[in-house]
Amino acid sequence: MEEFRVEKLSVSVYNDRNSLGKAAADSVEETLLEGLREKAQLRVVFAAAPSQNEMLGHLISKKGIPWQRITAFHMDEYLGLPGDAPQLFSKYLHDHLFSKVPFYRVHILDSQADDPGIECSRYAELLRESEIDLVCMGIGENGHIAFNDPPVADFNDPKVVKVVELDNRCRQQQVNDGCFATFSDVPRSAITLTVPTLMSAKVLSIVVPGKFKAEAVRGTLEGEISTACPATILRIHEYAKLFIDMESSSLLSRKKNSLVST
């Protein structure tokens, strides 16, 4: 394993997806237990993507987390899919997490809402009720966080939740991940939590495995902080941890004064 820091962002590199997922789950457990020593209830946002499989698999096996004191949200959702579509992020999270542990409450984005704008406002009000304690997230192949793609990402977005049009590279990623058979099957629009909403969380846990993410990881850690690679903003968060593996870190120069190997 290698550990280093890029500005404020802590980065840990693991040999493979499973060891990465276990380490991330261990870190999330520690964050939750520490938070629950200070507060009666926590509020956590979860990403839905194959990149999260190993982390969530290890997380739900934890026996000491009092899930009944945790309220869950998810960070984005497709628009335009049938309500029973297996690709819906609410479906993914139900299958991998929400049906596995006894959360106090789960707040779902309604992909079938008659008016997506009204749905954004409804969800924003729920998020505004109290601090977000933890976001468990990934980074897209184009550097997006949630569905804040380079064309629509705004580091000073006044909105909490918004409707976005997905860029072509983001849509292609969904094919690369095996979620859709063809590019034309991927929805063109979605609802997403905005960049400031994600950055407002007390802690960020970012899980990014696999060869398809290598360019995005390099951009995140070595590029200029800008919306050209939205994930670069993670480097200024006060408490963020990035978990990557040998494949997703393969393009990094690793020539950093702060590099520590363990």
PASEBA-1860 file (N, C-alpha, C; in nm, 3 decimals):
! residues 262
1> MEEFRVEK> 0.084/-0.120/0.000/0.000/0.000/0.000/0.087/0.124/0.000 ~ 0.040/0.226/-0.067/0.105/0.357/-0.065/0.006/0.459/-0.010 ~ 0.056/0.557/0.063/-0.026/0.665/0.112/0.042/0.797/0.083 ~ -0.032/0.895/0.040/0.021/1.029/0.021/-0.093/1.128/0.026 ~ -0.060/1.254/0.025/-0.159/1.359/0.035/-0.138/1.458/-0.078 ~ -0.247/1.498/-0.142/-0.243/1.603/-0.243/-0.326/1.719/-0.189 ~ -0.255/1.825/-0.151/-0.318/1.931/-0.076/-0.386/1.871/0.046 ~ -0.516/1.887/0.063/-0.582/1.833/0.182/-0.632/1.690/0.164
9> LSVSVYND> -0.630/1.641/0.041/-0.688/1.510/0.010/-0.592/1.396/0.044 ~ -0.636/1.306/0.131/-0.560/1.187/0.166/-0.585/1.079/0.062 ~ -0.477/1.016/0.014/-0.487/0.915/-0.092/-0.420/0.786/-0.046 ~ -0.492/0.675/-0.062/-0.437/0.543/-0.030/-0.451/0.453/-0.152 ~ -0.341/0.385/-0.187/-0.337/0.297/-0.304/-0.325/0.152/-0.257 ~ -0.414/0.066/-0.310/-0.417/-0.075/-0.270/-0.390/-0.164/-0.390 ~ -0.357/-0.289/-0.364/-0.318/-0.380/-0.471/-0.434/-0.416/-0.563 ~ -0.554/-0.426/-0.510/-0.666/-0.474/-0.591/-0.797/-0.417/-0.538
17> RNSLGKAA> -0.905/-0.445/-0.609/-1.036/-0.390/-0.576/-1.085/-0.437/-0.439 ~ -1.061/-0.564/-0.409/-1.114/-0.617/-0.284/-1.046/-0.556/-0.163 ~ -0.914/-0.546/-0.167/-0.843/-0.485/-0.053/-0.877/-0.337/-0.042 ~ -0.896/-0.270/-0.155/-0.943/-0.131/-0.154/-1.080/-0.121/-0.088 ~ -1.173/-0.207/-0.131/-1.308/-0.203/-0.076/-1.311/-0.230/0.072 ~ -1.230/-0.325/0.119/-1.226/-0.356/0.261/-1.172/-0.238/0.340 ~ -1.066/-0.177/0.291/-1.007/-0.063/0.361/-1.105/0.054/0.367 ~ -1.175/0.079/0.256/-1.273/0.187/0.254/-1.387/0.159/0.350
25> ADSVEETL> -1.435/0.035/0.353/-1.542/-0.001/0.445/-1.497/0.013/0.591 ~ -1.374/-0.026/0.620/-1.321/-0.009/0.755/-1.319/0.138/0.793 ~ -1.279/0.223/0.698/-1.272/0.367/0.723/-1.411/0.425/0.744 ~ -1.508/0.382/0.662/-1.646/0.430/0.678/-1.701/0.387/0.814 ~ -1.676/0.263/0.853/-1.720/0.216/0.984/-1.663/0.303/1.095 ~ -1.535/0.332/1.088/-1.471/0.416/1.189/-1.534/0.555/1.193 ~ -1.561/0.612/1.076/-1.623/0.744/1.069/-1.762/0.743/1.131 ~ -1.841/0.639/1.100/-1.976/0.630/1.154/-1.974/0.614/1.306
33> LEGLREKA> -1.890/0.526/1.356/-1.886/0.502/1.500/-1.836/0.625/1.575 ~ -1.739/0.692/1.518/-1.690/0.815/1.580/-1.799/0.921/1.582 ~ -1.871/0.934/1.470/-1.978/1.033/1.463/-2.089/1.004/1.561 ~ -2.122/0.875/1.577/-2.231/0.837/1.666/-2.193/0.847/1.813 ~ -2.066/0.862/1.842/-2.026/0.891/1.979/-2.056/1.037/2.015 ~ -2.067/1.120/1.911/-2.090/1.263/1.932/-2.234/1.304/1.908 ~ -2.308/1.229/1.825/-2.444/1.267/1.786/-2.536/1.146/1.797 ~ -2.664/1.175/1.819/-2.761/1.066/1.830/-2.794/1.005/1.695
41> QLRVVFAA> -2.789/1.086/1.589/-2.825/1.042/1.455/-2.723/1.095/1.355 ~ -2.700/1.018/1.248/-2.613/1.062/1.138/-2.691/1.058/1.008 ~ -2.643/1.136/0.910/-2.703/1.142/0.777/-2.594/1.115/0.674 ~ -2.615/1.014/0.590/-2.512/0.966/0.498/-2.568/0.959/0.357 ~ -2.488/1.006/0.260/-2.522/0.998/0.117/-2.439/0.888/0.054 ~ -2.504/0.803/-0.027/-2.435/0.692/-0.092/-2.442/0.705/-0.244 ~ -2.331/0.671/-0.310/-2.328/0.658/-0.455/-2.375/0.520/-0.496 ~ -2.422/0.510/-0.620/-2.467/0.382/-0.675/-2.391/0.356/-0.804
49> APSQNEML> -2.297/0.262/-0.800/-2.217/0.230/-0.918/-2.140/0.102/-0.892 ~ -2.102/0.028/-0.996/-2.021/-0.092/-0.975/-1.891/-0.066/-0.899 ~ -1.839/0.057/-0.906/-1.718/0.090/-0.832/-1.736/0.076/-0.682 ~ -1.861/0.079/-0.637/-1.889/0.071/-0.493/-1.915/-0.071/-0.444 ~ -1.916/-0.168/-0.534/-1.957/-0.305/-0.499/-1.879/-0.363/-0.381 ~ -1.748/-0.357/-0.391/-1.666/-0.421/-0.289/-1.678/-0.347/-0.156 ~ -1.676/-0.215/-0.159/-1.689/-0.138/-0.036/-1.821/-0.169/0.034 ~ -1.932/-0.165/-0.042/-2.062/-0.191/0.018/-2.072/-0.335/0.068
57> GHLISKKG> -2.015/-0.429/-0.007/-2.018/-0.568/0.037/-1.951/-0.587/0.171 ~ -1.837/-0.522/0.190/-1.769/-0.531/0.319/-1.844/-0.451/0.426 ~ -1.902/-0.340/0.388/-1.969/-0.254/0.487/-2.089/-0.324/0.550 ~ -2.169/-0.390/0.469/-2.290/-0.453/0.523/-2.257/-0.574/0.611 ~ -2.133/-0.622/0.604/-2.094/-0.735/0.688/-2.052/-0.690/0.828 ~ -2.039/-0.559/0.846/-1.999/-0.508/0.977/-2.111/-0.531/1.079 ~ -2.077/-0.584/1.193/-2.178/-0.620/1.293/-2.197/-0.512/1.399 ~ -2.105/-0.417/1.407/-2.111/-0.322/1.517/-2.166/-0.185/1.484
65> IPWQRITA> -2.219/-0.165/1.363/-2.271/-0.034/1.325/-2.419/-0.027/1.360 ~ -2.461/0.070/1.441/-2.603/0.085/1.474/-2.678/0.158/1.363 ~ -2.712/0.086/1.259/-2.773/0.146/1.141/-2.906/0.215/1.173 ~ -2.972/0.174/1.278/-3.100/0.233/1.313/-3.086/0.379/1.359 ~ -2.964/0.426/1.370/-2.938/0.567/1.404/-2.887/0.646/1.284 ~ -2.900/0.589/1.165/-2.846/0.651/1.044/-2.956/0.669/0.940 ~ -2.966/0.787/0.884/-3.056/0.817/0.773/-2.975/0.819/0.644 ~ -3.025/0.752/0.542/-2.953/0.738/0.415/-3.018/0.819/0.304
73> FHMDEYLG> -2.934/0.875/0.217/-2.974/0.942/0.094/-2.894/0.880/-0.021 ~ -2.940/0.901/-0.144/-2.852/0.870/-0.257/-2.830/0.995/-0.340 ~ -2.721/0.995/-0.417/-2.671/1.123/-0.469/-2.717/1.158/-0.609 ~ -2.771/1.063/-0.683/-2.816/1.096/-0.819/-2.908/0.986/-0.869 ~ -2.981/1.018/-0.975/-3.075/0.921/-1.030/-3.105/0.955/-1.175 ~ -3.119/0.852/-1.257/-3.158/0.870/-1.397/-3.302/0.919/-1.409 ~ -3.327/0.993/-1.515/-3.462/1.027/-1.556/-3.493/0.957/-1.688 ~ -3.617/0.913/-1.704/-3.659/0.855/-1.831/-3.660/0.705/-1.837
81> LPGDAPQL> -3.620/0.639/-1.730/-3.625/0.493/-1.726/-3.757/0.448/-1.662 ~ -3.806/0.331/-1.698/-3.925/0.277/-1.629/-3.898/0.259/-1.481 ~ -4.003/0.261/-1.403/-3.989/0.250/-1.258/-3.931/0.117/-1.211 ~ -3.937/0.014/-1.295/-3.882/-0.116/-1.257/-3.748/-0.146/-1.327 ~ -3.688/-0.045/-1.388/-3.561/-0.065/-1.461/-3.450/-0.106/-1.364 ~ -3.375/-0.211/-1.397/-3.268/-0.256/-1.306/-3.154/-0.155/-1.296 ~ -3.143/-0.063/-1.393/-3.034/0.034/-1.391/-3.056/0.151/-1.295 ~ -3.177/0.166/-1.244/-3.202/0.277/-1.152/-3.110/0.268/-1.030
89> FSKYLHDH> -3.057/0.381/-0.990/-2.966/0.382/-0.876/-3.038/0.345/-0.746 ~ -3.165/0.382/-0.735/-3.241/0.341/-0.618/-3.251/0.189/-0.609 ~ -3.263/0.124/-0.724/-3.267/-0.022/-0.729/-3.132/-0.081/-0.687 ~ -3.024/-0.024/-0.740/-2.890/-0.070/-0.703/-2.871/-0.061/-0.551 ~ -2.903/0.054/-0.495/-2.880/0.074/-0.352/-2.974/-0.011/-0.268 ~ -3.094/-0.034/-0.315/-3.183/-0.126/-0.243/-3.121/-0.265/-0.238 ~ -3.072/-0.312/-0.351/-3.019/-0.448/-0.359/-2.888/-0.464/-0.283 ~ -2.803/-0.362/-0.286/-2.670/-0.374/-0.228/-2.659/-0.323/-0.085
97> LFSKVPFY> -2.757/-0.242/-0.042/-2.740/-0.177/0.088/-2.870/-0.160/0.166 ~ -2.967/-0.090/0.108/-3.085/-0.050/0.185/-3.167/-0.168/0.236 ~ -3.167/-0.278/0.161/-3.240/-0.397/0.206/-3.157/-0.487/0.296 ~ -3.031/-0.451/0.317/-2.940/-0.538/0.390/-2.921/-0.498/0.536 ~ -2.940/-0.370/0.565/-2.918/-0.321/0.702/-3.035/-0.231/0.742 ~ -3.065/-0.221/0.871/-3.187/-0.152/0.918/-3.168/-0.002/0.941 ~ -3.162/0.075/0.834/-3.150/0.220/0.849/-3.268/0.278/0.926 ~ -3.243/0.390/0.994/-3.351/0.463/1.059/-3.450/0.513/0.955
105> RVHILDSQ> -3.398/0.567/0.844/-3.482/0.616/0.736/-3.400/0.618/0.608 ~ -3.465/0.595/0.495/-3.401/0.602/0.364/-3.482/0.698/0.277 ~ -3.414/0.799/0.224/-3.478/0.896/0.137/-3.436/0.870/-0.008 ~ -3.532/0.839/-0.093/-3.506/0.802/-0.232/-3.544/0.916/-0.326 ~ -3.460/0.942/-0.424/-3.497/1.031/-0.535/-3.599/0.960/-0.623 ~ -3.709/1.027/-0.652/-3.818/0.968/-0.730/-3.794/0.990/-0.879 ~ -3.748/0.887/-0.946/-3.720/0.898/-1.090/-3.847/0.910/-1.172 ~ -3.961/0.878/-1.111/-4.089/0.879/-1.184/-4.172/1.004/-1.154
113> ADDPGIEC> -4.114/1.101/-1.087/-4.188/1.222/-1.052/-4.240/1.292/-1.177 ~ -4.361/1.343/-1.171/-4.419/1.414/-1.286/-4.339/1.538/-1.322 ~ -4.286/1.606/-1.221/-4.209/1.728/-1.242/-4.074/1.712/-1.173 ~ -3.967/1.684/-1.248/-3.835/1.665/-1.185/-3.788/1.787/-1.107 ~ -3.826/1.906/-1.150/-3.787/2.026/-1.077/-3.846/2.029/-0.938 ~ -3.972/1.990/-0.926/-4.036/1.983/-0.795/-3.971/1.874/-0.710 ~ -3.934/1.762/-0.773/-3.866/1.655/-0.701/-3.731/1.704/-0.648 ~ -3.659/1.784/-0.727/-3.533/1.842/-0.680/-3.556/1.927/-0.556
121> SRYAELLR> -3.661/2.007/-0.558/-3.691/2.095/-0.444/-3.727/2.012/-0.321 ~ -3.805/1.905/-0.340/-3.842/1.819/-0.228/-3.718/1.757/-0.164 ~ -3.630/1.704/-0.247/-3.512/1.638/-0.194/-3.417/1.738/-0.131 ~ -3.408/1.858/-0.189/-3.323/1.962/-0.133/-3.368/1.999/0.008 ~ -3.498/2.005/0.030/-3.549/2.038/0.163/-3.510/1.931/0.263 ~ -3.514/1.805/0.225/-3.471/1.698/0.314/-3.323/1.711/0.348 ~ -3.243/1.743/0.249/-3.099/1.757/0.272/-3.067/1.877/0.359 ~ -3.146/1.981/0.349/-3.122/2.103/0.427/-3.159/2.088/0.574
129> ESEIDLVC> -3.229/1.984/0.609/-3.278/1.971/0.746/-3.166/1.964/0.849 ~ -3.053/1.909/0.808/-2.941/1.896/0.901/-2.814/1.867/0.822 ~ -2.701/1.873/0.890/-2.571/1.850/0.827/-2.562/1.709/0.767 ~ -2.494/1.699/0.655/-2.457/1.570/0.599/-2.327/1.527/0.667 ~ -2.329/1.413/0.730/-2.212/1.370/0.805/-2.108/1.299/0.719 ~ -2.155/1.226/0.617/-2.063/1.146/0.536/-2.121/1.129/0.397 ~ -2.035/1.140/0.296/-2.070/1.103/0.159/-1.977/0.991/0.116 ~ -2.035/0.880/0.072/-1.960/0.768/0.013/-1.979/0.777/-0.137
137> MGIGENGH> -1.873/0.802/-0.210/-1.886/0.841/-0.350/-1.777/0.780/-0.436 ~ -1.786/0.805/-0.566/-1.682/0.766/-0.661/-1.645/0.885/-0.747 ~ -1.571/0.858/-0.853/-1.534/0.958/-0.953/-1.559/0.896/-1.090 ~ -1.624/0.972/-1.178/-1.653/0.922/-1.311/-1.532/0.925/-1.403 ~ -1.542/0.855/-1.514/-1.433/0.851/-1.612/-1.399/0.990/-1.665 ~ -1.498/1.079/-1.670/-1.474/1.215/-1.715/-1.443/1.310/-1.600 ~ -1.420/1.254/-1.482/-1.389/1.335/-1.365/-1.511/1.386/-1.291 ~ -1.629/1.338/-1.327/-1.748/1.390/-1.258/-1.758/1.337/-1.116
145> IAFNDPPV> -1.827/1.412/-1.031/-1.867/1.366/-0.899/-2.019/1.378/-0.893 ~ -2.085/1.270/-0.848/-2.227/1.252/-0.874/-2.246/1.268/-1.025 ~ -2.349/1.336/-1.071/-2.364/1.359/-1.215/-2.329/1.503/-1.251 ~ -2.231/1.558/-1.180/-2.180/1.690/-1.214/-2.068/1.674/-1.317 ~ -2.108/1.660/-1.443/-2.013/1.644/-1.553/-1.942/1.776/-1.581 ~ -1.827/1.770/-1.650/-1.756/1.895/-1.684/-1.844/2.003/-1.748 ~ -1.939/1.971/-1.834/-2.018/2.081/-1.891/-2.113/2.149/-1.793 ~ -2.155/2.080/-1.687/-2.258/2.136/-1.599/-2.211/2.153/-1.455
153> ADFNDPKV> -2.093/2.106/-1.421/-2.042/2.120/-1.285/-2.020/2.266/-1.252 ~ -2.056/2.304/-1.130/-2.043/2.443/-1.085/-1.999/2.438/-0.939 ~ -1.876/2.485/-0.914/-1.824/2.481/-0.778/-1.897/2.578/-0.685 ~ -1.970/2.671/-0.741/-2.046/2.768/-0.661/-2.195/2.758/-0.690 ~ -2.240/2.639/-0.723/-2.380/2.619/-0.762/-2.474/2.663/-0.650 ~ -2.570/2.750/-0.679/-2.664/2.792/-0.575/-2.768/2.685/-0.541 ~ -2.778/2.584/-0.627/-2.877/2.479/-0.605/-2.821/2.367/-0.518 ~ -2.910/2.299/-0.448/-2.874/2.182/-0.368/-2.885/2.055/-0.452
161> VKVVELDN> -2.990/2.047/-0.531/-3.018/1.934/-0.620/-3.066/1.992/-0.752 ~ -3.027/1.932/-0.865/-3.069/1.988/-0.994/-3.082/1.879/-1.099 ~ -3.153/1.912/-1.207/-3.162/1.828/-1.325/-3.047/1.862/-1.418 ~ -2.981/1.760/-1.473/-2.867/1.782/-1.562/-2.881/1.697/-1.688 ~ -2.815/1.742/-1.794/-2.798/1.662/-1.915/-2.663/1.593/-1.907 ~ -2.659/1.464/-1.930/-2.536/1.387/-1.919/-2.452/1.400/-2.045 ~ -2.322/1.420/-2.027/-2.237/1.431/-2.146/-2.208/1.292/-2.202 ~ -2.157/1.289/-2.324/-2.140/1.161/-2.394/-2.044/1.067/-2.324
169> RCRQQQVN> -1.936/1.122/-2.265/-1.840/1.035/-2.200/-1.900/0.972/-2.074 ~ -1.981/1.050/-2.005/-2.051/0.996/-1.889/-2.145/0.884/-1.930 ~ -2.218/0.904/-2.038/-2.311/0.801/-2.084/-2.235/0.677/-2.130 ~ -2.120/0.694/-2.195/-2.041/0.580/-2.238/-1.989/0.501/-2.119 ~ -1.957/0.569/-2.010/-1.911/0.499/-1.890/-2.014/0.397/-1.843 ~ -2.141/0.431/-1.856/-2.246/0.339/-1.810/-2.246/0.210/-1.893 ~ -2.204/0.220/-2.019/-2.188/0.102/-2.104/-2.063/0.025/-2.061 ~ -1.952/0.099/-2.038/-1.827/0.037/-1.994/-1.846/-0.040/-1.864
177> DGCFATFS> -1.933/0.013/-1.777/-1.958/-0.051/-1.648/-2.050/-0.173/-1.660 ~ -2.104/-0.194/-1.780/-2.194/-0.307/-1.801/-2.336/-0.283/-1.757 ~ -2.371/-0.157/-1.730/-2.506/-0.125/-1.683/-2.607/-0.117/-1.798 ~ -2.559/-0.081/-1.916/-2.644/-0.071/-2.035/-2.575/-0.143/-2.150 ~ -2.656/-0.199/-2.240/-2.601/-0.275/-2.352/-2.539/-0.184/-2.457 ~ -2.603/-0.071/-2.484/-2.554/0.020/-2.588/-2.562/0.164/-2.540 ~ -2.486/0.250/-2.606/-2.484/0.392/-2.572/-2.623/0.454/-2.583 ~ -2.698/0.416/-2.684/-2.830/0.475/-2.706/-2.929/0.437/-2.597
185> DVPRSAIT> -2.900/0.331/-2.520/-2.988/0.290/-2.411/-2.974/0.379/-2.287 ~ -2.863/0.451/-2.278/-2.834/0.529/-2.157/-2.917/0.656/-2.157 ~ -2.986/0.688/-2.049/-3.065/0.811/-2.044/-2.979/0.935/-2.068 ~ -3.043/1.038/-2.118/-2.974/1.164/-2.147/-2.976/1.261/-2.030 ~ -3.064/1.239/-1.933/-3.077/1.334/-1.823/-3.089/1.262/-1.691 ~ -3.065/1.338/-1.584/-3.064/1.280/-1.450/-3.086/1.391/-1.348 ~ -3.113/1.350/-1.225/-3.112/1.440/-1.110/-2.983/1.415/-1.033 ~ -2.921/1.521/-0.984/-2.798/1.505/-0.908/-2.789/1.603/-0.793
193> LTVPTLMS> -2.724/1.561/-0.685/-2.680/1.656/-0.585/-2.569/1.739/-0.647 ~ -2.563/1.866/-0.615/-2.464/1.955/-0.674/-2.330/1.944/-0.603 ~ -2.228/2.006/-0.662/-2.094/2.001/-0.603/-2.093/2.063/-0.463 ~ -2.149/2.182/-0.440/-2.147/2.236/-0.303/-2.219/2.148/-0.202 ~ -2.324/2.079/-0.245/-2.395/1.989/-0.154/-2.303/1.875/-0.111 ~ -2.233/1.815/-0.205/-2.140/1.708/-0.172/-2.027/1.760/-0.083 ~ -1.974/1.875/-0.117/-1.860/1.931/-0.043/-1.899/1.979/0.096 ~ -2.028/1.997/0.121/-2.072/2.042/0.253/-2.067/1.932/0.357
201> AKVLSIVV> -2.052/1.807/0.314/-2.047/1.695/0.408/-1.925/1.706/0.498 ~ -1.939/1.658/0.618/-1.828/1.662/0.713/-1.712/1.575/0.667 ~ -1.743/1.457/0.611/-1.641/1.362/0.567/-1.678/1.310/0.429 ~ -1.577/1.294/0.344/-1.595/1.233/0.212/-1.510/1.106/0.204 ~ -1.572/0.997/0.161/-1.502/0.872/0.135/-1.518/0.842/-0.013 ~ -1.406/0.841/-0.089/-1.412/0.833/-0.235/-1.345/0.704/-0.280 ~ -1.421/0.617/-0.343/-1.373/0.484/-0.384/-1.366/0.479/-0.536 ~ -1.245/0.457/-0.591/-1.227/0.467/-0.736/-1.133/0.356/-0.785
209> PGKFKAEA> -1.186/0.235/-0.809/-1.103/0.126/-0.860/-1.111/0.113/-1.013 ~ -1.016/0.039/-1.069/-1.028/-0.006/-1.207/-0.955/0.077/-1.312 ~ -0.917/0.010/-1.421/-0.838/0.072/-1.526/-0.911/0.184/-1.598 ~ -1.043/0.176/-1.608/-1.117/0.279/-1.679/-1.114/0.414/-1.605 ~ -1.072/0.412/-1.478/-1.070/0.536/-1.400/-0.930/0.598/-1.389 ~ -0.832/0.537/-1.456/-0.694/0.585/-1.439/-0.676/0.729/-1.486 ~ -0.734/0.764/-1.599/-0.720/0.901/-1.649/-0.788/1.001/-1.555 ~ -0.904/0.963/-1.504/-0.975/1.052/-1.412/-0.898/1.071/-1.282
217> VRGTLEGE> -0.836/0.965/-1.232/-0.758/0.975/-1.109/-0.637/1.067/-1.132 ~ -0.571/1.051/-1.245/-0.459/1.141/-1.274/-0.505/1.285/-1.282 ~ -0.615/1.309/-1.351/-0.667/1.444/-1.360/-0.705/1.501/-1.225 ~ -0.765/1.418/-1.141/-0.806/1.462/-1.008/-0.688/1.504/-0.923 ~ -0.580/1.429/-0.930/-0.467/1.452/-0.840/-0.358/1.540/-0.899 ~ -0.348/1.546/-1.030/-0.236/1.617/-1.091/-0.276/1.736/-1.176 ~ -0.405/1.752/-1.201/-0.451/1.863/-1.283/-0.483/1.987/-1.202 ~ -0.507/2.096/-1.273/-0.549/2.220/-1.210/-0.689/2.201/-1.151
225> ISTACPAT> -0.714/2.262/-1.037/-0.847/2.256/-0.978/-0.943/2.340/-1.060 ~ -1.032/2.272/-1.133/-1.127/2.342/-1.220/-1.239/2.247/-1.256 ~ -1.346/2.303/-1.312/-1.460/2.221/-1.353/-1.431/2.138/-1.477 ~ -1.314/2.158/-1.541/-1.275/2.068/-1.650/-1.261/1.925/-1.599 ~ -1.226/1.912/-1.471/-1.226/1.782/-1.401/-1.288/1.810/-1.265 ~ -1.419/1.796/-1.253/-1.486/1.836/-1.130/-1.429/1.774/-1.003 ~ -1.376/1.652/-1.012/-1.325/1.585/-0.892/-1.203/1.654/-0.833 ~ -1.139/1.745/-0.905/-1.025/1.818/-0.849/-1.064/1.896/-0.725
233> ILRIHEYA> -1.190/1.935/-0.713/-1.236/2.013/-0.598/-1.221/1.935/-0.468 ~ -1.214/1.803/-0.478/-1.200/1.720/-0.358/-1.070/1.751/-0.284 ~ -0.973/1.807/-0.353/-0.843/1.835/-0.291/-0.849/1.948/-0.189 ~ -0.958/2.022/-0.184/-0.967/2.132/-0.087/-1.058/2.098/0.031 ~ -1.116/1.979/0.031/-1.204/1.940/0.142/-1.122/1.914/0.267 ~ -1.177/1.956/0.382/-1.104/1.944/0.506/-1.080/1.799/0.549 ~ -1.174/1.708/0.513/-1.157/1.570/0.556/-1.211/1.478/0.448 ~ -1.126/1.446/0.352/-1.163/1.359/0.241/-1.055/1.252/0.223
241> KLFIDMES> -1.101/1.129/0.196/-1.009/1.018/0.174/-1.040/0.954/0.039 ~ -0.938/0.938/-0.044/-0.951/0.875/-0.175/-0.885/0.738/-0.169 ~ -0.962/0.635/-0.207/-0.914/0.497/-0.209/-0.904/0.453/-0.355 ~ -0.783/0.419/-0.401/-0.761/0.376/-0.539/-0.681/0.247/-0.539 ~ -0.681/0.177/-0.655/-0.605/0.053/-0.665/-0.493/0.069/-0.767 ~ -0.420/-0.039/-0.791/-0.306/-0.030/-0.883/-0.350/0.008/-1.023 ~ -0.466/-0.039/-1.065/-0.513/-0.005/-1.200/-0.554/0.141/-1.210 ~ -0.632/0.189/-1.116/-0.678/0.328/-1.127/-0.567/0.428/-1.099
249> SSLLSRKK> -0.460/0.385/-1.033/-0.347/0.473/-1.006/-0.235/0.461/-1.108 ~ -0.256/0.382/-1.213/-0.146/0.345/-1.303/-0.087/0.462/-1.382 ~ -0.160/0.571/-1.399/-0.110/0.685/-1.475/-0.050/0.795/-1.388 ~ -0.048/0.777/-1.257/0.004/0.880/-1.168/0.156/0.886/-1.177 ~ 0.209/1.007/-1.170/0.355/1.022/-1.170/0.414/0.976/-1.038 ~ 0.336/0.991/-0.930/0.379/0.956/-0.794/0.505/1.031/-0.752 ~ 0.540/1.138/-0.822/0.657/1.217/-0.786/0.611/1.333/-0.697 ~ 0.569/1.297/-0.576/0.516/1.395/-0.483/0.601/1.397/-0.356
257> NSLVST> 0.634/1.516/-0.313/0.719/1.529/-0.195/0.656/1.466/-0.072 ~ 0.522/1.458/-0.072/0.452/1.409/0.046/0.428/1.260/0.042 ~ 0.483/1.188/-0.058/0.458/1.046/-0.071/0.518/0.967/0.046 ~ 0.437/0.882/0.103/0.484/0.793/0.209/0.443/0.652/0.170 ~ 0.536/0.558/0.166/0.505/0.419/0.136/0.498/0.340/0.265 ~ 0.400/0.247/0.270/0.388/0.162/0.388/0.370/0.019/0.343
END
